Amino acid sequence: MSSTTETTLAPRTVASTQSEMTEIILPNDTNILGNLLGGRLMHFIDLTGAMAAYRHARTHVVTAAMDHIDFIYPVHLGDLLTLKSSVNRAFTTSMEVGVKVWAENTQTGEVLHVASAYLVFVAVDKSGRNLKVPQLILETPNEVRRHGDALLRRQHRESEHVRRKKARHAATAEEEVLAAGE
Ligand SMILES: CC(C)(COP(=O)(O)OP(=O)(O)OC[C@H]1O[C@@H](n2cnc3c(N)ncnc32)[C@H](O)[C@@H]1OP(=O)(O)O)[C@@H](O)C(=O)NCCC(=O)NCCS
């Protein structure tokens, strides 16, 4: 082993998490209209997002949420798809990663921004126990902006979680009242 620093909790830069993947869209990836399937795109997004999370956490990671995704334009058979990711914010054991996707028409060279997504990954050990992640070093105004926005999205996610939990409890209580009256 050359160094131990990669496995410590020493803060890391956003740049050190940046990851990229390029795919050519083949018939197996498309629907009958010849457009990239949404689920296939989500798979590519998950993989590229995980690369950034791995580079930050330097341990195993699992996807906890893919909570916002915009499909802006369709991607066509034969297009070159480029996905770029980086960690927006490190929390305690989780990280928010942003992924941006472009499609390039190989005949015309036109490049379009076709999708963006935010994902949350949690660092875990081999037994699945959560592990702390290093904090992030912010070096550019854009990184500072994304870091702030990630906190707002986390707060929104948490309030949605509470709302759904309350709705589930209310539905269960209603079912119990109905069952008691039968
Ligand atoms: C994600 C998972 C590890 C969370 O485990 P847990 O014991 O419920 O976690 P906790 O409630 O202790 O939360 C741990 C962290 O995950 C975050 N988290 C948990 N569920 C989340 C969700 N749905 N969305 C966003 N973040 C989430 C928490 O905010 C917390 O972050 P923090 O430590 O940075 O504050 C667990 O639910 C899991 O293993 N899910 C399945 C993952 C999976 O199979 N993914 C697909 C294949 S990789």
Ligand as a Chemical Component Dictionary entry (heavy atoms), coordinates in Angstrom:
data_LIG
# 
_chem_comp.id                   LIG 
_chem_comp.type                 NON-POLYMER 
_chem_comp.pdbx_formal_charge   0 
_chem_comp.three_letter_code    LIG 
# 
loop_
_chem_comp_atom.comp_id 
_chem_comp_atom.atom_id 
_chem_comp_atom.alt_atom_id 
_chem_comp_atom.type_symbol 
_chem_comp_atom.charge 
_chem_comp_atom.model_Cartn_x 
_chem_comp_atom.model_Cartn_y 
_chem_comp_atom.model_Cartn_z 
_chem_comp_atom.pdbx_ordinal 
LIG C1  C1  C 0 -29.436 3.620  3.046  1  
LIG C2  C2  C 0 -29.306 2.819  4.337  2  
LIG C3  C3  C 0 -27.851 2.354  4.499  3  
LIG C4  C4  C 0 -29.647 3.754  5.501  4  
LIG O1  O1  O 0 -29.515 2.974  6.654  5  
LIG P1  P1  P 0 -30.236 3.397  8.026  6  
LIG O2  O2  O 0 -29.725 2.522  9.119  7  
LIG O3  O3  O 0 -31.688 3.519  7.789  8  
LIG O4  O4  O 0 -29.592 4.771  8.155  9  
LIG P2  P2  P 0 -29.796 5.911  9.203  10 
LIG O5  O5  O 0 -31.218 6.261  9.437  11 
LIG O6  O6  O 0 -28.910 5.648  10.359 12 
LIG O7  O7  O 0 -29.161 7.088  8.292  13 
LIG C5  C5  C 0 -27.827 6.997  7.822  14 
LIG C6  C6  C 0 -27.611 8.104  6.847  15 
LIG O8  O8  O 0 -28.334 7.822  5.663  16 
LIG C7  C7  C 0 -29.194 8.913  5.348  17 
LIG N1  N1  N 0 -30.399 8.351  4.759  18 
LIG C8  C8  C 0 -31.079 7.260  5.166  19 
LIG N2  N2  N 0 -32.150 7.060  4.361  20 
LIG C9  C9  C 0 -32.128 8.056  3.442  21 
LIG C10 C10 C 0 -32.958 8.404  2.353  22 
LIG N3  N3  N 0 -34.039 7.694  2.044  23 
LIG N4  N4  N 0 -32.638 9.490  1.628  24 
LIG C11 C11 C 0 -31.546 10.218 1.916  25 
LIG N5  N5  N 0 -30.711 9.947  2.939  26 
LIG C12 C12 C 0 -31.003 8.882  3.689  27 
LIG C13 C13 C 0 -29.461 9.589  6.669  28 
LIG O9  O9  O 0 -29.827 10.947 6.482  29 
LIG C14 C14 C 0 -28.125 9.446  7.341  30 
LIG O10 O10 O 0 -27.221 10.432 6.861  31 
LIG P3  P3  P 0 -26.082 11.091 7.793  32 
LIG O11 O11 O 0 -25.427 9.970  8.568  33 
LIG O12 O12 O 0 -25.136 11.696 6.851  34 
LIG O13 O13 O 0 -26.771 12.061 8.680  35 
LIG C15 C15 C 0 -30.263 1.586  4.375  36 
LIG O14 O14 O 0 -31.590 2.056  4.340  37 
LIG C16 C16 C 0 -30.021 0.648  3.218  38 
LIG O15 O15 O 0 -29.118 -0.179 3.279  39 
LIG N6  N6  N 0 -30.861 0.736  2.170  40 
LIG C17 C17 C 0 -30.702 -0.110 1.001  41 
LIG C18 C18 C 0 -29.633 0.455  0.087  42 
LIG C19 C19 C 0 -29.603 -0.252 -1.224 43 
LIG O16 O16 O 0 -29.748 -1.452 -1.287 44 
LIG N7  N7  N 0 -29.428 0.522  -2.306 45 
LIG C20 C20 C 0 -29.518 0.029  -3.634 46 
LIG C21 C21 C 0 -28.389 -0.784 -4.044 47 
LIG S1  S1  S 0 -26.823 -0.097 -3.728 48 
# 
loop_
_chem_comp_bond.comp_id 
_chem_comp_bond.atom_id_1 
_chem_comp_bond.atom_id_2 
_chem_comp_bond.value_order 
_chem_comp_bond.pdbx_ordinal 
LIG C1  C2  SING 1  
LIG C2  C3  SING 2  
LIG C2  C4  SING 3  
LIG C2  C15 SING 4  
LIG C4  O1  SING 5  
LIG O1  P1  SING 6  
LIG P1  O2  DOUB 7  
LIG P1  O3  SING 8  
LIG P1  O4  SING 9  
LIG O4  P2  SING 10 
LIG P2  O5  DOUB 11 
LIG P2  O6  SING 12 
LIG P2  O7  SING 13 
LIG O7  C5  SING 14 
LIG C5  C6  SING 15 
LIG C6  O8  SING 16 
LIG C6  C14 SING 17 
LIG O8  C7  SING 18 
LIG C7  N1  SING 19 
LIG C7  C13 SING 20 
LIG N1  C8  SING 21 
LIG N1  C12 SING 22 
LIG C8  N2  DOUB 23 
LIG N2  C9  SING 24 
LIG C9  C10 SING 25 
LIG C9  C12 DOUB 26 
LIG C10 N3  SING 27 
LIG C10 N4  DOUB 28 
LIG N4  C11 SING 29 
LIG C11 N5  DOUB 30 
LIG N5  C12 SING 31 
LIG C13 O9  SING 32 
LIG C13 C14 SING 33 
LIG C14 O10 SING 34 
LIG O10 P3  SING 35 
LIG P3  O11 DOUB 36 
LIG P3  O12 SING 37 
LIG P3  O13 SING 38 
LIG C15 O14 SING 39 
LIG C15 C16 SING 40 
LIG C16 O15 DOUB 41 
LIG C16 N6  SING 42 
LIG N6  C17 SING 43 
LIG C17 C18 SING 44 
LIG C18 C19 SING 45 
LIG C19 O16 DOUB 46 
LIG C19 N7  SING 47 
LIG N7  C20 SING 48 
LIG C20 C21 SING 49 
LIG C21 S1  SING 50 
# 
